Structures are given as C-alpha cells and as structure tokens.
Amino acid sequence: MDTLWRFFLVKKNRDVLAWLGGGAVVAIAGLWTAYVQLQPKQAAHDVAPVSANCGSVAAGGNISGATIVMNGPKDSDCSSKQ
C-alpha cells in the first residue's frame, strides 16, 4: 500500500492517470452511444399485448397525459371472479 501511495504522490504520475481516465470516459461514452444508435429497433408487433377485465386498468406503452375513463358494464359477473 505504501508503494501505491508513493506512486500517487508524484505529480507526473497523477497527470498521466488523469489523462488516461479522461480518455477512458470519452471512449466508453462513444462506444455506448454507438451501441444505442446501432441497436435494431423493436417492432410494434413484438410488444406484449395488454388486457384488463372486471373494472381494472391496464396500460401499455407511453400513456403520459392520457385520460382514463372507468365506466364498466353494470351487469358483469366480476364479483364472482374475485
């Protein structure tokens, strides 16, 4: 541990490590961006179906700002299913 501490006390070593660390961050960010951009897009038919019954609510995808109206049938047999 003492050897490692002495290594970090030398300014030139700290400068080299800072330069390498900064380069590693840039390289990793670039690789991640390339990976995300080149990843094939998921087709709409690959999304799992969503369904609800007995007065419950189910949502699939982005429903931000959507209005949910809950007016189910009055004569349903949901009470026997619970």
All heavy atoms as an XYZ file, in Angstrom:
598
protein
N       0.825     -1.188      0.000
C       0.000      0.000      0.000
C       0.875      1.258      0.000
O       0.514      2.248     -0.615
C      -0.935     -0.035      1.215
C      -1.966      1.031      1.187
S      -3.058      0.744     -0.208
C      -4.513      1.495      0.330
N       2.011      1.180      0.684
C       2.922      2.316      0.755
C       3.487      2.638     -0.630
O       3.632      3.806     -0.996
C       4.043      2.014      1.750
C       4.903      3.236      2.007
O       4.318      4.316      2.225
O       6.144      3.098      1.970
N       3.779      1.600     -1.414
C       4.315      1.799     -2.766
C       3.282      2.500     -3.648
O       3.623      3.411     -4.409
C       4.701      0.440     -3.385
O       5.583     -0.232     -2.512
C       5.341      0.613     -4.736
N       2.041      2.091     -3.529
C       0.976      2.702     -4.310
C       0.803      4.175     -3.916
O       0.634      5.038     -4.777
C      -0.340      1.934     -4.100
C      -1.522      2.354     -4.937
C      -1.248      2.133     -6.414
C      -2.757      1.594     -4.514
N       0.874      4.462     -2.634
C       0.730      5.836     -2.170
C       1.872      6.711     -2.695
O       1.640      7.836     -3.117
C       0.680      5.865     -0.644
C       0.374      7.227     -0.108
C       1.231      8.067      0.527
C      -0.865      7.929     -0.192
N       0.610      9.236      0.843
C      -0.695      9.176      0.407
C      -2.118      7.610     -0.725
C      -1.701     10.106      0.498
C      -3.127      8.544     -0.630
C      -2.910      9.775     -0.033
N       3.085      6.179     -2.686
C       4.226      6.929     -3.216
C       4.063      7.183     -4.714
O       4.452      8.231     -5.218
C       5.545      6.189     -2.938
C       6.071      6.479     -1.539
C       7.449      5.903     -1.327
N       7.232      4.544     -0.802
C       7.929      3.475     -1.121
N       8.936      3.578     -1.951
N       7.644      2.316     -0.611
N       3.482      6.219     -5.405
C       3.230      6.388     -6.843
C       2.290      7.576     -7.082
O       2.505      8.381     -7.971
C       2.628      5.097     -7.417
C       2.264      5.183     -8.870
C       3.227      5.039     -9.849
C       0.952      5.408     -9.267
C       2.908      5.119    -11.195
C       0.616      5.490    -10.601
C       1.591      5.343    -11.569
N       1.242      7.688     -6.280
C       0.275      8.763     -6.450
C       0.807     10.121     -5.996
O       0.276     11.149     -6.395
C      -1.025      8.457     -5.692
C      -1.859      7.383     -6.347
C      -2.280      6.280     -5.631
C      -2.225      7.474     -7.675
C      -3.047      5.292     -6.216
C      -2.983      6.493     -8.281
C      -3.395      5.401     -7.548
N       1.831     10.142     -5.178
C       2.397     11.409     -4.718
C       3.198     12.126     -5.808
O       3.407     13.331     -5.736
C       3.276     11.186     -3.488
C       2.519     10.878     -2.194
C       3.494     10.576     -1.081
C       1.594     12.012     -1.822
N       3.622     11.410     -6.832
C       4.390     12.004     -7.930
C       3.410     12.687     -8.895
O       2.497     12.055     -9.418
C       5.220     10.930     -8.662
C       5.971     11.533     -9.831
C       6.159     10.242     -7.696
N       3.600     14.011     -9.118
C       2.670     14.783     -9.945
C       2.580     14.250    -11.372
O       1.493     14.183    -11.943
C       3.089     16.251     -9.972
C       2.122     17.099    -10.799
C       2.386     18.553    -10.664
C       1.521     19.439    -11.509
N       0.412     18.936    -12.200
N       3.680     13.839    -11.950
C       3.665     13.322    -13.316
C       2.776     12.079    -13.413
O       2.013     11.923    -14.375
C       5.084     12.993    -13.771
C       5.164     12.522    -15.205
C       6.581     12.241    -15.631
C       6.592     11.731    -17.064
N       7.928     11.388    -17.522
N       2.841     11.209    -12.417
C       2.000     10.004    -12.418
C       0.517     10.372    -12.321
O      -0.323      9.784    -13.000
C       2.385      9.086    -11.261
C       3.756      8.489    -11.430
O       4.308      8.470    -12.525
N       4.336      8.008    -10.339
N       0.192     11.347    -11.482
C      -1.203     11.779    -11.354
C      -1.695     12.383    -12.666
O      -2.839     12.159    -13.070
C      -1.344     12.788    -10.216
C      -1.183     12.176     -8.844
C      -1.623     13.114     -7.742
N      -1.134     14.471     -7.871
C      -0.066     14.955     -7.257
N       0.641     14.176     -6.454
N       0.299     16.214     -7.431
N      -0.838     13.161    -13.334
C      -1.224     13.762    -14.613
C      -1.503     12.701    -15.672
O      -2.483     12.791    -16.418
C      -0.131     14.710    -15.110
C      -0.022     15.979    -14.268
O      -0.964     16.256    -13.498
O       1.013     16.666    -14.374
N      -0.649     11.689    -15.741
C      -0.843     10.610    -16.717
C      -2.122      9.842    -16.414
O      -2.917      9.531    -17.315
C       0.378      9.671    -16.754
C       0.083      8.423    -17.567
C       1.594     10.390    -17.305
N      -2.359      9.545    -15.140
C      -3.575      8.814    -14.770
C      -4.830      9.634    -15.071
O      -5.850      9.093    -15.510
C      -3.538      8.427    -13.295
C      -2.567      7.308    -12.940
C      -2.501      7.128    -11.432
C      -2.959      6.013    -13.616
N      -4.775     10.940    -14.833
C      -5.919     11.799    -15.141
C      -6.190     11.818    -16.642
O      -7.343     11.760    -17.081
C      -5.669     13.213    -14.623
N      -5.119     11.887    -17.444
C      -5.273     11.892    -18.890
C      -5.869     10.564    -19.370
O      -6.790     10.539    -20.183
C      -3.905     12.146    -19.538
C      -3.976     12.319    -21.012
C      -4.285     13.443    -21.689
C      -3.748     11.302    -21.995
N      -4.256     13.208    -23.041
C      -3.929     11.892    -23.255
C      -3.405      9.945    -21.925
C      -3.784     11.167    -24.428
C      -3.271      9.247    -23.098
C      -3.461      9.848    -24.330
N      -5.365      9.452    -18.851
C      -5.883      8.137    -19.237
C      -7.333      7.954    -18.786
O      -8.158      7.396    -19.516
C      -5.009      7.026    -18.646
C      -3.613      6.885    -19.248
C      -2.816      5.847    -18.461
C      -3.692      6.516    -20.707
N      -7.651      8.429    -17.587
C      -9.026      8.323    -17.091
C      -9.995      9.131    -17.937
O     -11.091      8.663    -18.256
N      -9.593     10.344    -18.307
C     -10.441     11.162    -19.170
C     -10.653     10.534    -20.533
O     -11.757     10.539    -21.078
N      -9.577      9.962    -21.086
C      -9.703      9.278    -22.374
C     -10.608      8.063    -22.287
O     -11.385      7.785    -23.205
N     -10.514      7.336    -21.172
C     -11.369      6.155    -20.986
C     -12.835      6.560    -20.911
O     -13.711      5.894    -21.491
C     -10.958      5.396    -19.731
N     -13.124      7.656    -20.235
C     -14.512      8.125    -20.139
C     -15.048      8.493    -21.522
O     -16.167      8.122    -21.881
C     -14.605      9.328    -19.168
C     -15.952     10.023    -19.282
C     -14.355      8.872    -17.746
N     -14.261      9.204    -22.309
C     -14.692      9.595    -23.654
C     -14.901      8.351    -24.521
O     -15.886      8.249    -25.256
C     -13.663     10.560    -24.293
C     -13.946     10.770    -25.767
C     -13.654     11.883    -23.554
N     -13.989      7.398    -24.441
C     -14.102      6.186    -25.257
C     -15.335      5.373    -24.866
O     -16.083      4.902    -25.736
C     -12.840      5.332    -25.104
N     -15.582      5.219    -23.577
C     -16.750      4.447    -23.121
C     -18.042      5.145    -23.525
O     -18.992      4.490    -23.971
C     -16.677      4.211    -21.607
C     -15.538      3.237    -21.298
C     -17.985      3.689    -21.060
C     -15.201      3.098    -19.833
N     -18.094      6.467    -23.379
C     -19.296      7.208    -23.790
C     -19.534      7.064    -25.292
O     -20.681      6.892    -25.731
C     -19.162      8.679    -23.403
N     -18.476      7.117    -26.085
C     -18.629      6.954    -27.530
C     -19.100      5.562    -27.913
O     -19.956      5.400    -28.778
N     -18.538      4.554    -27.263
C     -18.968      3.177    -27.537
C     -20.426      2.961    -27.142
O     -21.173      2.289    -27.855
C     -18.056      2.187    -26.812
C     -16.638      2.070    -27.359
C     -15.778      1.215    -26.437
C     -16.662      1.491    -28.761
N     -20.830      3.516    -25.995
C     -22.222      3.361    -25.556
C     -23.171      4.057    -26.540
O     -24.220      3.519    -26.888
C     -22.411      3.927    -24.150
C     -23.824      3.787    -23.684
C     -24.757      4.765    -23.566
C     -24.482      2.567    -23.325
N     -25.951      4.240    -23.146
C     -25.807      2.889    -22.990
C     -24.074      1.240    -23.259
C     -26.723      1.925    -22.589
C     -24.995      0.293    -22.852
C     -26.297      0.637    -22.528
N     -22.803      5.238    -27.009
C     -23.637      5.952    -27.972
C     -23.762      5.160    -29.270
O     -24.857      5.036    -29.826
C     -23.048      7.346    -28.252
O     -22.966      8.068    -27.022
C     -23.891      8.108    -29.238
N     -22.668      4.605    -29.747
C     -22.711      3.797    -30.970
C     -23.581      2.559    -30.768
O     -24.385      2.205    -31.637
C     -21.295      3.397    -31.378
N     -23.461      1.920    -29.619
C     -24.262      0.730    -29.329
C     -25.757      1.065    -29.337
O     -26.561      0.367    -29.946
C     -23.859      0.145    -27.973
C     -24.780     -0.936    -27.479
C     -24.720     -2.217    -28.015
C     -25.712     -0.685    -26.485
C     -25.570     -3.209    -27.566
C     -26.566     -1.665    -26.028
C     -26.486     -2.923    -26.575
O     -27.333     -3.902    -26.138
N     -26.126      2.153    -28.679
C     -27.540      2.528    -28.597
C     -28.082      2.892    -29.976
O     -29.197      2.511    -30.334
C     -27.722      3.694    -27.593
C     -29.119      4.290    -27.688
C     -27.443      3.220    -26.178
N     -27.297      3.621    -30.774
C     -27.767      4.046    -32.086
C     -27.835      2.898    -33.089
O     -28.688      2.894    -33.976
C     -26.868      5.158    -32.646
C     -26.974      6.451    -31.881
C     -28.384      7.023    -31.908
O     -29.057      7.011    -32.919
N     -28.834      7.512    -30.768
N     -26.946      1.927    -32.973
C     -26.903      0.825    -33.933
C     -27.758     -0.365    -33.527
O     -27.903     -1.314    -34.292
C     -25.453      0.376    -34.140
C     -24.532      1.452    -34.724
C     -23.104      0.940    -34.793
C     -25.010      1.913    -36.087
N     -28.322     -0.334    -32.333
C     -29.189     -1.417    -31.854
C     -30.443     -1.442    -32.721
O     -31.055     -0.405    -32.965
C     -29.548     -1.145    -30.388
C     -30.227     -2.264    -29.702
C     -29.289     -3.409    -29.383
O     -28.095     -3.316    -29.580
N     -29.832     -4.479    -28.901
N     -30.863     -2.621    -33.185
C     -32.083     -2.673    -34.003
C     -33.301     -2.232    -33.193
O     -33.418     -2.540    -32.010
C     -32.205     -4.138    -34.417
C     -31.159     -4.882    -33.698
C     -30.252     -3.915    -33.019
N     -34.177     -1.502    -33.846
C     -35.388     -1.012    -33.182
C     -36.373     -2.155    -33.007
O     -36.492     -3.034    -33.853
C     -36.042      0.104    -33.998
C     -35.120      1.257    -34.310
C     -34.725      1.996    -33.063
C     -33.890      3.199    -33.400
N     -32.640      3.264    -32.734
N     -37.109     -2.136    -31.891
C     -38.103     -3.168    -31.633
C     -39.366     -2.844    -32.426
O     -39.882     -1.726    -32.363
C     -38.427     -3.214    -30.144
C     -39.353     -4.336    -29.759
C     -39.616     -4.349    -28.258
O     -39.423     -3.374    -27.584
N     -40.075     -5.480    -27.773
N     -39.828     -3.813    -33.179
C     -41.030     -3.617    -33.991
C     -42.267     -3.567    -33.101
O     -42.293     -4.113    -32.002
C     -41.170     -4.747    -35.008
N     -43.306     -2.899    -33.585
C     -44.535     -2.744    -32.799
C     -45.199     -4.086    -32.527
O     -45.835     -4.270    -31.493
C     -45.490     -1.817    -33.521
N     -45.058     -5.049    -33.424
C     -45.704     -6.340    -33.211
C     -44.969     -7.202    -32.186
O     -45.486     -8.227    -31.769
C     -45.847     -7.085    -34.536
C     -44.543     -7.462    -35.156
N     -43.827     -6.590    -35.930
C     -43.811     -8.597    -35.097
C     -42.712     -7.180    -36.332
N     -42.674     -8.398    -35.840
N     -43.773     -6.798    -31.764
C     -43.045     -7.547    -30.757
C     -43.453     -7.176    -29.331
O     -42.991     -7.767    -28.375
C     -41.537     -7.312    -30.890
C     -40.973     -7.940    -32.160
O     -41.674     -8.795    -32.743
O     -39.859     -7.574    -32.540
N     -44.333     -6.186    -29.186
C     -44.765     -5.734    -27.868
C     -45.826     -6.688    -27.344
O     -46.722     -7.103    -28.073
C     -45.318     -4.288    -27.960
C     -45.826     -3.825    -26.619
C     -44.243     -3.354    -28.480
N     -45.719     -7.035    -26.081
C     -46.684     -7.951    -25.476
C     -48.053     -7.288    -25.384
O     -48.155     -6.098    -25.098
C     -46.215     -8.359    -24.090
N     -49.124     -8.054    -25.609
C     -50.469     -7.484    -25.503
C     -50.818     -7.172    -24.043
O     -50.334     -7.817    -23.120
C     -51.365     -8.587    -26.058
C     -50.587     -9.837    -25.872
C     -49.142     -9.451    -25.995
N     -51.661     -6.184    -23.865
C     -52.095     -5.762    -22.540
C     -53.604     -5.864    -22.494
O     -54.290     -5.421    -23.407
C     -51.650     -4.305    -22.257
C     -52.144     -3.853    -20.906
C     -50.142     -4.191    -22.337
N     -54.144     -6.455    -21.422
C     -55.595     -6.543    -21.295
C     -55.995     -6.399    -19.830
O     -55.205     -6.660    -18.929
C     -56.101     -7.881    -21.847
O     -55.582     -8.943    -21.071
N     -57.232     -5.967    -19.627
C     -57.769     -5.797    -18.275
C     -59.221     -6.235    -18.287
O     -59.895     -6.206    -19.313
C     -57.648     -4.349    -17.842
N     -59.704     -6.643    -17.128
C     -61.111     -7.018    -17.026
C     -61.630     -6.669    -15.635
O     -60.871     -6.322    -14.741
C     -61.329     -8.503    -17.332
C     -60.515     -9.400    -16.418
O     -60.015     -8.964    -15.390
N     -60.377    -10.647    -16.790
N     -62.905     -6.745    -15.458
C     -63.581     -6.514    -14.178
C     -63.276     -5.136    -13.593
O     -63.013     -4.997    -12.397
C     -63.224     -7.614    -13.184
S     -63.823     -9.231    -13.694
N     -63.290     -4.125    -14.422
C     -63.125     -2.768    -13.926
C     -61.703     -2.362    -13.617
O     -61.463     -1.285    -13.100
N     -60.713     -3.206    -13.916
C     -59.321     -2.840    -13.668
C     -58.784     -2.024    -14.835
O     -59.442     -1.855    -15.846
C     -58.478     -4.095    -13.448
O     -58.522     -4.910    -14.597
N     -57.580     -1.498    -14.659
C     -56.967     -0.670    -15.685
C     -55.657     -1.305    -16.110
O     -54.869     -1.722    -15.275
C     -56.708      0.758    -15.149
C     -55.977      1.597    -16.180
C     -58.006      1.421    -14.752
N     -55.416     -1.394    -17.405
C     -54.146     -1.891    -17.936
C     -53.628     -0.876    -18.938
O     -54.402     -0.263    -19.662
C     -54.338     -3.247    -18.609
N     -52.347     -0.686    -18.934
C     -51.755      0.291    -19.850
C     -50.485     -0.287    -20.444
O     -49.712     -0.931    -19.752
C     -51.448      1.579    -19.121
N     -50.269     -0.045    -21.700
C     -49.045     -0.477    -22.361
C     -48.460      0.677    -23.144
O     -49.169      1.402    -23.820
N     -47.175      0.887    -23.006
C     -46.525      1.975    -23.724
C     -46.639      3.293    -22.981
O     -46.941      3.345    -21.798
N     -46.438      4.379    -23.698
C     -46.444      5.705    -23.107
C     -47.862      6.245    -23.098
O     -48.447      6.501    -24.141
C     -45.527      6.632    -23.908
C     -45.413      7.995    -23.279
O     -45.981      8.261    -22.225
N     -44.670      8.867    -23.926
N     -48.442      6.440    -21.920
C     -49.796      6.989    -21.810
C     -49.768      8.327    -21.084
O     -50.753      8.759    -20.516
C     -50.744      6.009    -21.099
C     -50.242      5.703    -19.693
C     -50.923      4.754    -21.906
C     -51.278      5.021    -18.832
N     -48.644      8.983    -21.127
C     -48.499     10.269    -20.447
C     -49.521     11.265    -20.982
O     -49.644     11.477    -22.189
C     -47.088     10.804    -20.676
O     -46.933     12.060    -20.070
N     -50.290     11.858    -20.102
C     -51.292     12.839    -20.487
C     -52.607     12.235    -20.948
O     -53.507     12.964    -21.354
N     -52.741     10.909    -20.892
C     -53.967     10.262    -21.343
C     -55.037     10.324    -20.256
O     -54.746     10.410    -19.075
C     -53.702      8.806    -21.717
N     -56.289     10.278    -20.661
C     -57.408     10.250    -19.730
C     -57.906      8.818    -19.609
O     -58.106      8.141    -20.615
C     -58.555     11.148    -20.248
O     -58.046     12.466    -20.424
C     -59.708     11.163    -19.282
N     -58.103      8.378    -18.381
C     -58.601      7.028    -18.143
C     -60.040      7.149    -17.644
O     -60.297      7.778    -16.621
C     -57.737      6.281    -17.115
C     -56.318      6.153    -17.635
C     -58.340      4.930    -16.781
C     -55.355      5.558    -16.644
N     -60.969      6.555    -18.389
C     -62.382      6.584    -18.033
C     -62.760      5.185    -17.582
O     -62.549      4.219    -18.296
C     -63.244      7.026    -19.237
C     -64.705      7.045    -18.869
C     -62.783      8.380    -19.732
N     -63.340      5.089    -16.384
C     -63.718      3.780    -15.843
C     -65.235      3.696    -15.722
O     -65.809      4.021    -14.703
C     -63.047      3.549    -14.487
C     -61.553      3.467    -14.580
S     -60.741      3.211    -13.009
C     -61.486      1.714    -12.434
N     -65.893      3.280    -16.786
C     -67.338      3.069    -16.801
C     -67.587      1.686    -17.363
O     -67.906      1.506    -18.520
C     -68.044      4.127    -17.665
C     -67.977      5.493    -17.051
O     -67.949      5.610    -15.828
N     -67.940      6.524    -17.873
N     -67.412      0.692    -16.544
C     -67.612     -0.684    -16.990
C     -69.076     -1.062    -17.002
O     -69.931     -0.320    -16.524
N     -69.368     -2.241    -17.544
C     -70.766     -2.690    -17.577
C     -71.282     -2.949    -16.158
O     -70.568     -3.427    -15.290
C     -70.709     -3.978    -18.402
C     -69.290     -4.420    -18.321
C     -68.459     -3.187    -18.149
N     -72.543     -2.595    -15.922
C     -73.144     -2.751    -14.589
C     -73.550     -4.194    -14.306
O     -73.680     -4.600    -13.170
C     -74.382     -1.855    -14.457
C     -74.095     -0.402    -14.702
C     -73.257      0.184    -13.596
C     -73.110      1.677    -13.822
N     -71.871      2.200    -13.390
N     -73.754     -4.989    -15.342
C     -74.251     -6.345    -15.143
C     -73.155     -7.399    -15.339
O     -73.433     -8.531    -15.706
C     -75.417     -6.613    -16.096
C     -74.980     -6.430    -17.556
O     -73.901     -5.881    -17.797
O     -75.762     -6.860    -18.425
N     -71.914     -7.047    -15.051
C     -70.840     -8.019    -15.239
C     -70.793     -8.994    -14.080
O     -71.349     -8.742    -13.010
C     -69.485     -7.309    -15.368
O     -69.159     -6.710    -14.136
N     -70.137    -10.128    -14.272
C     -70.041    -11.136    -13.220
C     -68.667    -11.079    -12.536
O     -68.147    -12.101    -12.127
C     -70.297    -12.515    -13.798
C     -69.281    -12.885    -14.869
O     -68.542    -11.993    -15.321
O     -69.234    -14.065    -15.236
N     -68.117     -9.895    -12.363
C     -66.778     -9.740    -11.774
C     -66.762    -10.088    -10.301
O     -65.714    -10.507     -9.783
C     -66.284     -8.306    -11.966
S     -65.904     -7.923    -13.685
N     -67.853     -9.905     -9.578
C     -67.840    -10.174     -8.132
C     -67.592    -11.650     -7.847
O     -66.985    -11.995     -6.830
C     -69.137     -9.724     -7.485
O     -70.213    -10.417     -8.079
N     -67.989    -12.516     -8.738
C     -67.755    -13.957     -8.525
C     -66.343    -14.380     -8.866
O     -65.890    -15.437     -8.446
C     -68.758    -14.765     -9.344
O     -68.529    -14.537    -10.715
N     -65.592    -13.548     -9.604
C     -64.229    -13.878    -10.031
C     -63.172    -13.427     -9.041
O     -62.029    -13.788     -9.148
C     -63.953    -13.276    -11.403
C     -64.778    -13.857    -12.505
C     -64.442    -13.208    -13.822
C     -65.298    -13.763    -14.928
N     -65.007    -13.125    -16.204
N     -63.527    -12.599     -8.096
C     -62.514    -12.041     -7.191
C     -62.214    -12.944     -6.051
O     -62.825    -13.717     -5.537
C     -62.956    -10.667     -6.687
C     -62.972     -9.665     -7.818
C     -63.430     -8.291     -7.326
O     -63.856     -8.134     -6.199
N     -63.326     -7.313     -8.191
